[in-house]
């Protein structure tokens, strides 16, 4: 969800990767971001730990170079559960001192 301020700074950038759905809260318009862009994975460099036929944990995940040009995207390989972004979005969030978002550089969590 983007506040009116966050929408002013990030709206045009995020529109490249999805849709922004308006939600009226009092006198303000907030926006729900629905990411529709998919980054293409290097399947030879992706791996899941499996329990029978069920994927349990992501072990390796790597995207093709084109994914770096996408501001925000999801991965079919991990069933679109995570939203990934490039440095451009993180830089804009930092530059405009926006809050309420957490960036994690660890694409594969150890449990």
Residue pairs with C-beta under 8 A, 6 or more apart in sequence:
1 23
1 30
1 31
1 32
1 33
2 10
2 11
2 14
2 20
2 30
2 31
2 32
2 33
3 28
3 30
3 100
4 28
4 29
4 30
5 96
5 98
6 96
6 98
6 100
7 20
7 29
7 30
7 31
9 92
9 96
9 98
10 89
10 92
10 93
10 96
10 98
11 20
11 31
13 71
13 88
13 89
13 92
14 20
14 33
14 71
14 72
14 89
16 37
16 70
16 71
17 35
17 36
17 37
17 70
17 71
17 72
17 73
18 33
18 34
18 35
18 36
18 37
18 72
19 33
19 34
19 36
20 31
20 32
20 33
20 34
21 31
21 32
21 33
21 34
22 29
22 30
22 31
23 29
23 30
23 31
23 32
24 30
33 72
35 72
35 73
35 74
35 83
37 70
37 72
37 73
37 74
38 73
38 74
38 75
38 76
38 80
39 63
39 64
39 66
39 67
39 70
39 73
39 74
39 75
39 84
40 63
40 64
40 66
40 67
41 61
41 62
41 63
41 64
41 75
41 76
41 77
42 62
42 63
42 64
43 77
45 60
45 61
45 62
46 60
46 61
46 62
46 77
47 58
47 59
47 60
48 55
48 56
48 57
48 58
48 59
49 55
49 56
49 57
49 59
50 56
57 109
57 111
58 78
58 107
58 108
58 109
59 108
60 108
61 75
61 77
61 78
61 107
61 108
63 75
63 84
67 73
67 84
68 86
69 86
70 86
71 85
71 86
71 88
71 89
72 83
72 84
72 85
72 86
72 89
73 83
73 84
73 85
74 80
74 81
74 82
74 83
74 84
75 82
75 84
84 107
85 103
90 103
92 98
93 101
93 103
